[in-house]
Amino acid sequence: MRHAAIIVLAVFAASAVAAPPEVTPPLRLSPDNVRQICQAVSRVTPQPVRSINPVSSDHDAPGVITEYASLITGGSFKRVKVFWRTDRVGVKTGYKDATSGNAYELQKIGGTWKVLPGKGP
């Protein structure tokens, strides 16, 4: 019976290890940044990070990634600039088999990724 309990525990521990999160383009994050983001999120929730997503801004700033997007409203077409922040990300958490999860916004402040207050559940 003791061996069965150890085997069940080992299987459960292996299944609890989460896959690396998806990093959504145009983000370009180093493996170290991904690790730091996951660590920051793990301080506020036990749920694993499922995806790390870009956050846009309405103005240019140092380090942003600038792209053009097409905006179609009311039959008119307009090209607009989108400024993707490199110091701020959105994170979605949750377990693979669950339909629920949370969303957080993080910012890199002084070289450290921090969960922003009021940006989670």
Order of alpha helices (4+ residues) and beta strands (2+ residues): alpha-beta-alpha-beta-beta-beta-beta-beta
